[in-house]
Amino acid sequence: MFVCLCTGATSHVITDAVANGACTSKQVAEACGAGTDCGRCRHTVRGIIESYYREHDLAHARPTAAAV
């Protein structure tokens, strides 16, 4: 499924970026471009990241978000 219509990034492309170490939407954007244009897909990108970490039981390995 297409997640980022601006760049044509699919859920598979984003999952591959996460599997290769991207653990934030910013890192996914750097890896594949998703979320770098209009930003409407960032929520979905974050959901894919969360799902990946849950499915692979890696919640303990993911860095926590810094306080703003």
Backbone as XML, in Angstrom:
<?xml version="1.0"?>
<chain id="A" units="angstrom">
  <residue number="1" name="MET">
    <atom name="N" x="0.841" y="-1.163" z="0.000"/>
    <atom name="CA" x="0.000" y="0.000" z="0.000"/>
    <atom name="C" x="0.895" y="1.239" z="0.000"/>
  </residue>
  <residue number="2" name="PHE">
    <atom name="N" x="0.476" y="2.252" z="-0.745"/>
    <atom name="CA" x="1.211" y="3.517" z="-0.742"/>
    <atom name="C" x="0.943" y="4.246" z="0.568"/>
  </residue>
  <residue number="3" name="VAL">
    <atom name="N" x="1.996" y="4.697" z="1.200"/>
    <atom name="CA" x="1.886" y="5.461" z="2.439"/>
    <atom name="C" x="2.152" y="6.929" z="2.147"/>
  </residue>
  <residue number="4" name="CYS">
    <atom name="N" x="3.192" y="7.206" z="1.391"/>
    <atom name="CA" x="3.554" y="8.580" z="1.041"/>
    <atom name="C" x="3.312" y="8.774" z="-0.451"/>
  </residue>
  <residue number="5" name="LEU">
    <atom name="N" x="2.258" y="9.499" z="-0.771"/>
    <atom name="CA" x="1.944" y="9.730" z="-2.180"/>
    <atom name="C" x="2.917" y="10.704" z="-2.826"/>
  </residue>
  <residue number="6" name="CYS">
    <atom name="N" x="3.514" y="11.568" z="-2.025"/>
    <atom name="CA" x="4.465" y="12.548" z="-2.568"/>
    <atom name="C" x="5.719" y="11.874" z="-3.128"/>
  </residue>
  <residue number="7" name="THR">
    <atom name="N" x="6.205" y="10.847" z="-2.423"/>
    <atom name="CA" x="7.437" y="10.176" z="-2.853"/>
    <atom name="C" x="7.184" y="8.798" z="-3.438"/>
  </residue>
  <residue number="8" name="GLY">
    <atom name="N" x="5.962" y="8.297" z="-3.300"/>
    <atom name="CA" x="5.650" y="6.960" z="-3.790"/>
    <atom name="C" x="6.120" y="5.853" z="-2.867"/>
  </residue>
  <residue number="9" name="ALA">
    <atom name="N" x="6.441" y="6.194" z="-1.622"/>
    <atom name="CA" x="6.925" y="5.190" z="-0.668"/>
    <atom name="C" x="5.773" y="4.302" z="-0.210"/>
  </residue>
  <residue number="10" name="THR">
    <atom name="N" x="6.014" y="3.009" z="-0.265"/>
    <atom name="CA" x="5.013" y="2.039" z="0.166"/>
    <atom name="C" x="5.290" y="1.590" z="1.595"/>
  </residue>
  <residue number="11" name="SER">
    <atom name="N" x="4.345" y="0.848" z="2.146"/>
    <atom name="CA" x="4.539" y="0.313" z="3.496"/>
    <atom name="C" x="5.739" y="-0.619" z="3.531"/>
  </residue>
  <residue number="12" name="HIS">
    <atom name="N" x="6.005" y="-1.319" z="2.440"/>
    <atom name="CA" x="7.171" y="-2.212" z="2.382"/>
    <atom name="C" x="8.478" y="-1.418" z="2.436"/>
  </residue>
  <residue number="13" name="VAL">
    <atom name="N" x="8.529" y="-0.308" z="1.733"/>
    <atom name="CA" x="9.724" y="0.542" z="1.736"/>
    <atom name="C" x="9.976" y="1.076" z="3.146"/>
  </residue>
  <residue number="14" name="ILE">
    <atom name="N" x="8.918" y="1.506" z="3.806"/>
    <atom name="CA" x="9.052" y="2.046" z="5.161"/>
    <atom name="C" x="9.450" y="0.949" z="6.138"/>
  </residue>
  <residue number="15" name="THR">
    <atom name="N" x="8.833" y="-0.223" z="6.017"/>
    <atom name="CA" x="9.194" y="-1.346" z="6.885"/>
    <atom name="C" x="10.651" y="-1.730" z="6.681"/>
  </residue>
  <residue number="16" name="ASP">
    <atom name="N" x="11.123" y="-1.714" z="5.452"/>
    <atom name="CA" x="12.538" y="-2.012" z="5.184"/>
    <atom name="C" x="13.450" y="-0.985" z="5.858"/>
  </residue>
  <residue number="17" name="ALA">
    <atom name="N" x="13.062" y="0.289" z="5.818"/>
    <atom name="CA" x="13.863" y="1.325" z="6.475"/>
    <atom name="C" x="13.929" y="1.075" z="7.978"/>
  </residue>
  <residue number="18" name="VAL">
    <atom name="N" x="12.806" y="0.682" z="8.561"/>
    <atom name="CA" x="12.769" y="0.390" z="10.002"/>
    <atom name="C" x="13.611" y="-0.848" z="10.306"/>
  </residue>
  <residue number="19" name="ALA">
    <atom name="N" x="13.494" y="-1.865" z="9.471"/>
    <atom name="CA" x="14.282" y="-3.091" z="9.669"/>
    <atom name="C" x="15.777" y="-2.808" z="9.577"/>
  </residue>
  <residue number="20" name="ASN">
    <atom name="N" x="16.133" y="-1.768" z="8.830"/>
    <atom name="CA" x="17.542" y="-1.397" z="8.678"/>
    <atom name="C" x="17.997" y="-0.358" z="9.699"/>
  </residue>
  <residue number="21" name="GLY">
    <atom name="N" x="17.176" y="-0.118" z="10.728"/>
    <atom name="CA" x="17.620" y="0.717" z="11.833"/>
    <atom name="C" x="16.903" y="2.028" z="12.063"/>
  </residue>
  <residue number="22" name="ALA">
    <atom name="N" x="16.054" y="2.458" z="11.140"/>
    <atom name="CA" x="15.320" y="3.710" z="11.359"/>
    <atom name="C" x="14.275" y="3.485" z="12.450"/>
  </residue>
  <residue number="23" name="CYS">
    <atom name="N" x="14.310" y="4.305" z="13.493"/>
    <atom name="CA" x="13.350" y="4.098" z="14.586"/>
    <atom name="C" x="12.526" y="5.345" z="14.890"/>
  </residue>
  <residue number="24" name="THR">
    <atom name="N" x="12.643" y="6.369" z="14.067"/>
    <atom name="CA" x="11.810" y="7.566" z="14.188"/>
    <atom name="C" x="11.323" y="7.944" z="12.794"/>
  </residue>
  <residue number="25" name="SER">
    <atom name="N" x="10.268" y="8.755" z="12.747"/>
    <atom name="CA" x="9.776" y="9.185" z="11.436"/>
    <atom name="C" x="10.829" y="10.023" z="10.710"/>
  </residue>
  <residue number="26" name="LYS">
    <atom name="N" x="11.645" y="10.749" z="11.452"/>
    <atom name="CA" x="12.715" y="11.537" z="10.831"/>
    <atom name="C" x="13.752" y="10.619" z="10.185"/>
  </residue>
  <residue number="27" name="GLN">
    <atom name="N" x="14.115" y="9.541" z="10.869"/>
    <atom name="CA" x="15.086" y="8.597" z="10.312"/>
    <atom name="C" x="14.510" y="7.866" z="9.104"/>
  </residue>
  <residue number="28" name="VAL">
    <atom name="N" x="13.219" y="7.552" z="9.144"/>
    <atom name="CA" x="12.572" y="6.935" z="7.980"/>
    <atom name="C" x="12.620" y="7.916" z="6.814"/>
  </residue>
  <residue number="29" name="ALA">
    <atom name="N" x="12.336" y="9.190" z="7.077"/>
    <atom name="CA" x="12.380" y="10.208" z="6.027"/>
    <atom name="C" x="13.765" y="10.303" z="5.409"/>
  </residue>
  <residue number="30" name="GLU">
    <atom name="N" x="14.791" y="10.241" z="6.248"/>
    <atom name="CA" x="16.165" y="10.290" z="5.742"/>
    <atom name="C" x="16.492" y="9.057" z="4.903"/>
  </residue>
  <residue number="31" name="ALA">
    <atom name="N" x="15.923" y="7.912" z="5.281"/>
    <atom name="CA" x="16.223" y="6.661" z="4.586"/>
    <atom name="C" x="15.494" y="6.523" z="3.254"/>
  </residue>
  <residue number="32" name="CYS">
    <atom name="N" x="14.226" y="6.963" z="3.202"/>
    <atom name="CA" x="13.460" y="6.702" z="1.977"/>
    <atom name="C" x="12.669" y="7.896" z="1.461"/>
  </residue>
  <residue number="33" name="GLY">
    <atom name="N" x="12.703" y="9.011" z="2.179"/>
    <atom name="CA" x="12.017" y="10.210" z="1.718"/>
    <atom name="C" x="10.584" y="10.362" z="2.187"/>
  </residue>
  <residue number="34" name="ALA">
    <atom name="N" x="9.990" y="9.323" z="2.740"/>
    <atom name="CA" x="8.596" y="9.402" z="3.179"/>
    <atom name="C" x="8.445" y="10.444" z="4.276"/>
  </residue>
  <residue number="35" name="GLY">
    <atom name="N" x="7.514" y="11.361" z="4.085"/>
    <atom name="CA" x="7.254" y="12.391" z="5.080"/>
    <atom name="C" x="8.046" y="13.663" z="4.910"/>
  </residue>
  <residue number="36" name="THR">
    <atom name="N" x="8.828" y="13.760" z="3.852"/>
    <atom name="CA" x="9.672" y="14.946" z="3.674"/>
    <atom name="C" x="8.987" y="16.069" z="2.905"/>
  </residue>
  <residue number="37" name="ASP">
    <atom name="N" x="7.840" y="15.787" z="2.303"/>
    <atom name="CA" x="7.179" y="16.820" z="1.507"/>
    <atom name="C" x="6.013" y="17.423" z="2.292"/>
  </residue>
  <residue number="38" name="CYS">
    <atom name="N" x="4.811" y="16.964" z="2.088"/>
    <atom name="CA" x="3.649" y="17.585" z="2.738"/>
    <atom name="C" x="3.478" y="17.142" z="4.191"/>
  </residue>
  <residue number="39" name="GLY">
    <atom name="N" x="3.985" y="15.965" z="4.550"/>
    <atom name="CA" x="3.926" y="15.497" z="5.930"/>
    <atom name="C" x="2.657" y="14.778" z="6.338"/>
  </residue>
  <residue number="40" name="ARG">
    <atom name="N" x="1.713" y="14.618" z="5.432"/>
    <atom name="CA" x="0.449" y="13.978" z="5.792"/>
    <atom name="C" x="0.612" y="12.509" z="6.157"/>
  </residue>
  <residue number="41" name="CYS">
    <atom name="N" x="1.696" y="11.888" z="5.766"/>
    <atom name="CA" x="1.893" y="10.463" z="6.023"/>
    <atom name="C" x="2.634" y="10.181" z="7.328"/>
  </residue>
  <residue number="42" name="ARG">
    <atom name="N" x="3.104" y="11.199" z="8.002"/>
    <atom name="CA" x="3.947" y="10.972" z="9.191"/>
    <atom name="C" x="3.254" y="10.152" z="10.268"/>
  </residue>
  <residue number="43" name="HIS">
    <atom name="N" x="1.961" y="10.374" z="10.466"/>
    <atom name="CA" x="1.220" y="9.598" z="11.464"/>
    <atom name="C" x="1.233" y="8.116" z="11.086"/>
  </residue>
  <residue number="44" name="THR">
    <atom name="N" x="1.012" y="7.825" z="9.821"/>
    <atom name="CA" x="1.030" y="6.440" z="9.350"/>
    <atom name="C" x="2.427" y="5.850" z="9.465"/>
  </residue>
  <residue number="45" name="VAL">
    <atom name="N" x="3.441" y="6.626" z="9.148"/>
    <atom name="CA" x="4.829" y="6.163" z="9.279"/>
    <atom name="C" x="5.113" y="5.790" z="10.729"/>
  </residue>
  <residue number="46" name="ARG">
    <atom name="N" x="4.700" y="6.647" z="11.664"/>
    <atom name="CA" x="4.912" y="6.333" z="13.090"/>
    <atom name="C" x="4.176" y="5.059" z="13.482"/>
  </residue>
  <residue number="47" name="GLY">
    <atom name="N" x="2.985" y="4.852" z="12.933"/>
    <atom name="CA" x="2.237" y="3.627" z="13.211"/>
    <atom name="C" x="2.956" y="2.392" z="12.696"/>
  </residue>
  <residue number="48" name="ILE">
    <atom name="N" x="3.566" y="2.493" z="11.529"/>
    <atom name="CA" x="4.322" y="1.370" z="10.970"/>
    <atom name="C" x="5.535" y="1.070" z="11.843"/>
  </residue>
  <residue number="49" name="ILE">
    <atom name="N" x="6.199" y="2.103" z="12.317"/>
    <atom name="CA" x="7.352" y="1.910" z="13.207"/>
    <atom name="C" x="6.909" y="1.192" z="14.475"/>
  </residue>
  <residue number="50" name="GLU">
    <atom name="N" x="5.837" y="1.676" z="15.104"/>
    <atom name="CA" x="5.332" y="1.059" z="16.336"/>
    <atom name="C" x="4.946" y="-0.395" z="16.097"/>
  </residue>
  <residue number="51" name="SER">
    <atom name="N" x="4.246" y="-0.659" z="15.002"/>
    <atom name="CA" x="3.829" y="-2.029" z="14.685"/>
    <atom name="C" x="5.029" y="-2.941" z="14.498"/>
  </residue>
  <residue number="52" name="TYR">
    <atom name="N" x="6.045" y="-2.451" z="13.817"/>
    <atom name="CA" x="7.247" y="-3.252" z="13.584"/>
    <atom name="C" x="7.889" y="-3.636" z="14.911"/>
  </residue>
  <residue number="53" name="TYR">
    <atom name="N" x="8.034" y="-2.662" z="15.789"/>
    <atom name="CA" x="8.673" y="-2.940" z="17.079"/>
    <atom name="C" x="7.827" y="-3.877" z="17.934"/>
  </residue>
  <residue number="54" name="ARG">
    <atom name="N" x="6.496" y="-3.729" z="17.887"/>
    <atom name="CA" x="5.612" y="-4.640" z="18.621"/>
    <atom name="C" x="5.697" y="-6.054" z="18.062"/>
  </residue>
  <residue number="55" name="GLU">
    <atom name="N" x="5.595" y="-6.185" z="16.746"/>
    <atom name="CA" x="5.604" y="-7.499" z="16.098"/>
    <atom name="C" x="6.920" y="-8.233" z="16.295"/>
  </residue>
  <residue number="56" name="HIS">
    <atom name="N" x="7.999" y="-7.504" z="16.403"/>
    <atom name="CA" x="9.313" y="-8.123" z="16.565"/>
    <atom name="C" x="9.799" y="-8.082" z="18.010"/>
  </residue>
  <residue number="57" name="ASP">
    <atom name="N" x="8.879" y="-7.745" z="18.919"/>
    <atom name="CA" x="9.172" y="-7.702" z="20.354"/>
    <atom name="C" x="10.442" y="-6.906" z="20.641"/>
  </residue>
  <residue number="58" name="LEU">
    <atom name="N" x="10.526" y="-5.731" z="20.035"/>
    <atom name="CA" x="11.708" y="-4.885" z="20.185"/>
    <atom name="C" x="11.408" y="-3.597" z="20.940"/>
  </residue>
  <residue number="59" name="ALA">
    <atom name="N" x="10.282" y="-3.545" z="21.631"/>
    <atom name="CA" x="9.910" y="-2.309" z="22.323"/>
    <atom name="C" x="11.005" y="-1.860" z="23.278"/>
  </residue>
  <residue number="60" name="HIS">
    <atom name="N" x="11.699" y="-2.812" z="23.879"/>
    <atom name="CA" x="12.773" y="-2.483" z="24.812"/>
    <atom name="C" x="13.993" y="-1.895" z="24.103"/>
  </residue>
  <residue number="61" name="ALA">
    <atom name="N" x="14.133" y="-2.157" z="22.809"/>
    <atom name="CA" x="15.315" y="-1.710" z="22.062"/>
    <atom name="C" x="15.141" y="-0.315" z="21.473"/>
  </residue>
  <residue number="62" name="ARG">
    <atom name="N" x="13.912" y="0.166" z="21.431"/>
    <atom name="CA" x="13.642" y="1.456" z="20.802"/>
    <atom name="C" x="13.948" y="2.596" z="21.759"/>
  </residue>
  <residue number="63" name="PRO">
    <atom name="N" x="14.671" y="3.602" z="21.302"/>
    <atom name="CA" x="14.947" y="4.750" z="22.170"/>
    <atom name="C" x="13.651" y="5.464" z="22.529"/>
  </residue>
  <residue number="64" name="THR">
    <atom name="N" x="13.563" y="5.968" z="23.727"/>
    <atom name="CA" x="12.374" y="6.706" z="24.140"/>
    <atom name="C" x="12.432" y="8.117" z="23.585"/>
  </residue>
  <residue number="65" name="ALA">
    <atom name="N" x="11.274" y="8.703" z="23.407"/>
    <atom name="CA" x="11.201" y="10.071" z="22.882"/>
    <atom name="C" x="11.724" y="11.043" z="23.926"/>
  </residue>
  <residue number="66" name="ALA">
    <atom name="N" x="12.454" y="12.016" z="23.477"/>
    <atom name="CA" x="12.996" y="13.034" z="24.378"/>
    <atom name="C" x="11.898" y="14.016" z="24.764"/>
  </residue>
  <residue number="67" name="ALA">
    <atom name="N" x="11.941" y="14.503" z="25.962"/>
    <atom name="CA" x="10.974" y="15.501" z="26.416"/>
    <atom name="C" x="11.193" y="16.801" z="25.656"/>
  </residue>
  <residue number="68" name="VAL">
    <atom name="N" x="10.093" y="17.451" z="25.349"/>
    <atom name="CA" x="10.180" y="18.701" z="24.593"/>
    <atom name="C" x="9.996" y="19.869" z="25.505"/>
  </residue>
</chain>
